[in-house]
Amino acid sequence: QVQLVESGGDLVQAGGSQRLSCAASGNTVSIGAYGWSRQAPGKQRELVARITRSGSTYYTNSSMKGRFTISSDNAKHTVYLQMNSVKPEDAAVYYCGAAMRGKWYWGQGTQVTVSS
């Protein structure tokens, strides 16, 4: 198994930037990809982005691809989500995930609040 701990969630002003981090521990050698998902109040959880161990990235929609950047440091078993030009609709709990043998494991989440 793998344990994931997110950090960096905070109050951010609309139009500003925020960087989320996630540290993985445990059976990290088996991680094939990392991802970020989010869940806003009253809404379903949605995938934001994912990155493979080789560095290939995928963003759920074009709006996120232009404003969010997912990156990882495999040596540190850490994945990041750089959020730029933050919008009020980006407010949510952001979860870090790791894929191992076809199964996703998720952290407890970190809250991002956006002030307009």
N, C-alpha and C positions, 0 to 999 in steps of 0.2 A: 504494500500500500504506500500511498504518498500523502503527506500532510502539506497543506497550503495555507499560508498566512498573508493576507493582504494588508497593505498600509497605504497611507497617502490620501485617503478620503477626507474631505474638508468642505468648508463653505467657500465657494468660489463665485466671483462676480460674473455675470453674463458677459461674454466677450473675452473673458480671461482664460488662463491655462491652469491645468492641474496635471500632476504626474502620479499615477498609481504604480505601486510596486507589489510584487508577490514573490515570496520566498518558498521554495519547495524543499521538503526534506523527506527522508525515508528512502524508498526504492526509486531514487531519481534516475538511475541508469536505464530504467525501462520506459521513461517518458518519451513519447513520440511526438507530442505536440503540446503547446500551451494555448490557452484561450481566455478571453474575457467575455463575460455575459453581464447583463444588467436587468434589474427589475424595478420598475417604478410602481408607486402605490396604485393598486387597482388594475395593474396591467400584468400580462404574462411576461415571464422571463424571456429575454431575447439575446441571441448571440451577437456580440459586438465585433469581435475579430479573433482570429486564431493564427498561430505561427508554428510551422513544423520545426523539427530539430535542425533541419538544413537551412532554415531561414525563409522558406516560402510563406507568404502571408495571404490572408483572405479576410476581406471586410464584408459585413453583411449588406451594406448598401453604400451607395456612392457618397451620401452625405457624411457618413462616418469615415470613409476612406480619405476624404479630403481634409478632415479635421483631426482624426485620431490616428495615432501611429502605435502599432504594437511592435515590441522588440524583445529580445531575450539575450541573456548572458548564460550560455550553457555551463560554463565553468563555475558560475556562482549559483546555478539552478534558480535563476531569477527571471521573471518576466515583467515587462513594464507596459503601461498604457499611457502614452502622452496624449492629453486632451487639449486641443487648442480651440479658440473661438467657441467657447462653451455656451450652450443655449439653455434656457430654462427647461426645455424638454429632456435635457441630458441628466437632470436630477434623478438619482436612483441609487439603489444598492448595487455596487459592482462586485462581481464574483470572479475570482481567478480559478481556472481549471487546468487540469493536466490529463492528457490521454495516455492510457496504458493498456496495451493489448485490446484495443477496441472499446474500452470503457473510460468514461470521463469521471474524474474526481474533482470536487469543488470545495473551495474554502468557505469561510463563514461570511465573507463579504465586508465591504467597506462603504460607508455612506458618502455620497457626493451630493451636496446641497448647492443649489444655484440661486443666487440673489439677482433680481432684475432691477 
